[in-house]
Amino acid sequence: MGSNELAFEVFEEMMDLAEDLHVDVSELDNGTLVIDAGVKVRGGLWAGIFLSRLCMADLADIQIIPMDLNGTSLPGVQVVTDYPVISCMASQCAMWQIKSDKFFAMCSGPARILARKTKELYEKIGFEEQSDVAVLVLESNKLPDATVASHIAEMCGIDPADLRLAVAPTNSVAGLVQVSARVVETGLHKLFTMGFEINTILNGWGKAPISPIVGDATMCMGSSNDAIIYGGETYYTLEYSNIEELEAYLREMPSEASRDYGLPFYKTFKAAGFDFFKVDHNVFAPAKIVMNDLKSKQTLVAGRVNPEVLAESFNLKNIGSTNA
């Protein structure tokens, strides 16, 4: 079964559980089915897990786990995949922007494979897929209309009635869950931008805290990035031919290797005039990375978790306790 077919089954399951997940299902004029997981409804943690499964084409085990932040337990996400390149890079990576006069979304999910977003990536990893159905997750504060859905379907080469879209804004609980579930993918994407041969990576594991809602979509974009930049931990198994070369890559891989490391991302973004092109993209990486090389039998570690910046980003306020 292909990745879009796998995600299609998750979408069907999500529709069946719509009431329990606090999501809403609607059908557009062209037959496309849309799940609202946070635009006009409240969604929640469980809905966020379903969104994450859709993003990764259901090729990963994704769970809510407790994470400690300076003695305070917060919900986090744990991701385990034995298909890291397909689930993370071919499907989950948000390399597709949908833009129109009235709509904007960052898109993830296996529909990207059909639309070949981005072509260079699929050529490098040597992966392609044919499917009569397509599933896409949209990070947006608006629901798509039939015009947007028809455009997506056309890009995927399918009938709009066979397209399934799930939507959540960044400043929603479900939206924040699916961002933290990108922790393994964030590490792979960083390696890809460094010219690393990502097909050598065989397995991936990661965890990251889930950001609380700290403000509007831009502020939550910052805190959700911080969840990975300052709190994300990943572990990869791989087969690499040159251990010295692998060590060199790993030294430059963690977020702390960036010149923009050290402040909550919202502050960095604001100082850059909210211009992504002025931000050092090397900061988009997990805080800590472990690599187990099956050829050399060595395990390499780089980076560190930074709870102080996380606490600031998450706007944690300890009001203490009173004794009766």
N, C-alpha and C positions, 0 to 999 in steps of 0.2 A: 504494500500500500504506500502511495506517495505521500509527501509531506502535506500537501493541500487536502488530501482525503483524510489524513489523520486529524488535522485541525478542524475539518468539516464535522467530524464526529464529536469533537470537543464542543464546537459551537452548538450542535444539536442538544448535547447534554446540558449546556448552559441555558438554552431556551427552556428545556424541561424543568430546570430548577430556578427559573426567573424570579418567582415570588420569594423563594428562600434566599436568593442572592441579592435581592433588592435591586434588580435591574429591570429594564423594560424592553420589550421586543416590538418592532414595528416593521411594516412592509412598505417600501417605496412604490411609486407608480410604475416603475419598470420591473418590479418583482424582486429587487434586492432586499434581503432581510438585514435589519440593523438592530444591534443590541446597544442600548444606552446603559453604560455602567457608571455614570457619574456626572453627566451633563445636566439632566433634568431630574435625575433620581439620585439617591444617596450611595448606592452600591455598597462596597465594604471590602474587608480583608479577603474574604472568600472569593468575591468577584474578581479581586486583583490576582488571585492565584489562577483563576480561569483565563484571564487576559494574558497572563504570563505563559500559560500552556499554549494558548493560541499563537503567541509571538514565536515560541520555540517549536511550533509544529508538533507539539506533544511528544517531543523526543528528549524530554528531561523529566526528572522527578523534582517537583517544586513544593516546598513546605514552609509554613510559618514556624519559626523557632524563636526561643528567647535569646536576647543578646544583652550583654552587660555594658552599661556606659557609666563609668565612675560610680559603680555600686547601684545603679538604677537599671532594672530590667525593662527593655523595650522590645517590641516585636521586630523580628528580622525575617529575612528570606534565605532559605538554603536551596541551592540548585545543584543537581547532580546529572551529568549527561555523559553517555558513551558515544555520542554523535556530536562532538563539539563544533566541528566546522560547519556541518549542515544546520544544526539547531541554532547556533549562535550567529554565524556569519552569513550563511545563505538565507536564513529566515528572520532571526530576531533583530539583527542590526538595522537601525533606523536610517537607511540610506535612500529613502524615497520621500520627497516632499510633494504634497498636493497643494497647489495654489490656485486661487481664483479671486475675483474681486471681493467675494463675500465669505470665502472659506479658506482655511489653512490647516494643514495637519502634517505631523511627522508620522510616517507609516512603517509598520513592522509586520512581519508574518510571512508565511510561505507564498502568498500572492506575488511577493517581490521576485521570486524565482521565475515565475511565468512572464513577468514584465521585464526581466533582466535588469533589475536595479540593484547594483551597478554592474555593467557588463564586464569591466576589468576584473572585478572580484570573481565572478563566476568562471571566467576564462582561467584565472589563476588556480582556483580550487578544482577546476574540471568537473563542474556539476551542472546538470540541467534536468528539467522535468517537464512532462506534458500532463495536463489535467483538464478535465471538463468543469471543475469547480475551483473556486479560489477563496481564500480567507485572509483578511487584512485587519490589523488593529490600528486605529487612528488615535493619536494623541492630539486632542483638539477640544476647545471649549464650545464647539458647535456640532450639531448633528449634520451629516451630509444629506444633500437632496438627491433626487434622481439624476440630475445633470452630472454631479460629482461621481456618483456611483457608476453611471454609464461610461464616463471617461476612464475610470479604473478598470471596468470590465473590458473595455476596448483595448487598453494597454496589455491586459492579461490574455486577450484572445478568447474570451468566453462570453456567454450570454449573461446579461445583467441579472437574470433570475437565478443564476448559479453562483452569484457573488454573495459572500457573507462578510459584513462589516461589524466590528465591535469598537465602541468609542468611549473614551474617558479623558477628562482634562487632567493636566498635571497637578492641579490643586484639588484632587479628590483622593479619597482613601485608596480606591482601586488603582487609580493612576500612579500613585506613589509606590504601591506594591510592585507593579510591573516594571517600574524604573529600577528599583533595587534588585529585581530578578535579572537584571542585565549584568550583574557583577562578573560572571564568567566571560560573557561576550565582550565586556569592556576591555578585559585583558587581551583577548584574542584580537580585537580591533587595533589596540595599541601595537601589538606585534606586527599586524598586517601593514600598518602605516610605516613601520620601521624596516620593512622589506623582509621580514622573517618568513620562512616556509611553514605556514600554519598547518599544512597537511601532515606535518610530523607530530602534531598533537593528537593524542588518542583518546584521552579522557579529561573531563573537567569537573571540578567541584568548587563551589564558592558560597560565601555568605556575606550578607550586608544588612545593617539595620534599615528599618523602614522609617523614613522621615515623617514626623508629625506634620500636620497642616500648619504652616507658619505664616501664611499670608496669601497674596494673589498668586497667579500662575507663574509669574517671573520669579518671585521669592521662593516658591516651592520647587521650581526648576533648579534654583541654586542649592537648596537644602537636599534635594533628592540626588543631585550630583555629588554633594558632600558625603552622602551615605556611602558611596563607593570610593570616592577620592580619599576620604579620611577614615572610613570604617570597613571598607570591603576587603575581604581576604579570599584568595584563590589558590587552588592546587591543581596542577596539570601533570599528567604522565605523558611522556613523549619519547620518541626515538630520534636522537640527533647525532650527527656524525662527528661533530667537533665540540668537545666540552669547553674549550677555551672560548670559542666563538659564542657558545650558549651563555657562558658567564658574562661576556661583554653585553649581550642583548639584555640579560636579566638586570644588570646594574642600571641600565637606562629605562627599564620598564616601569617601576613603581611611580606613583604620582609625585612623590617627593623629589624626583629627578627634574621636575619642571621649575622654571623660574617663577611661576605664579603660584607655587605651593606655599601654604602657610596661613591663608585667610579663607574664611567662608567664601564659596564661589560667588555668591550674590555681590559681595563687596568687590571682588575682583572684576566681575562683569560690569558693575556700576562705574568703577574707576576707568574702565575701557570704553565708557560711553555707550554701554549695552551693545557693543559691536563685537561679535564673535571672532571676527578676523583679527582683532587686536589682542585676543586672549591666546596664550601659549597652549596649543591643543595637546601638548605632552602631559598636561595636568589631568586629562581624562584617562585615568588608569586606576586599577585597584590600589589600595594603600599597601597591601602586603601580598607577595607572590611566592609560592613554593613550586619548584619544578623537580619532578623525579624523572631522570633520564634513564631509560631502560637499557641503553647501550653501555654507558659508563657505570651504571648502577650508583650514580651519585645523586644526592638530593640537595638542590640549591635554594637558598632563601634570600629574599631581598625586600626592603621596605619595612614599614611599621604602621600600626594603627595610631591615630591621633585623636584621643577622646576629648581633649581640650577644645579643639576647633569644632568637633562634632557637637559638643554641648552648646557652644555659642551659636552654631548654625541652626540647631534644633530649638533654640530659644528656651532651653531648660531652666526652670526657676525652682530652686529648692527652698520651700517655705518652712522646712523643719517640721517638728512635731511637738505636740504638747502632751504632758502627762496629766491624766485625770486626777 
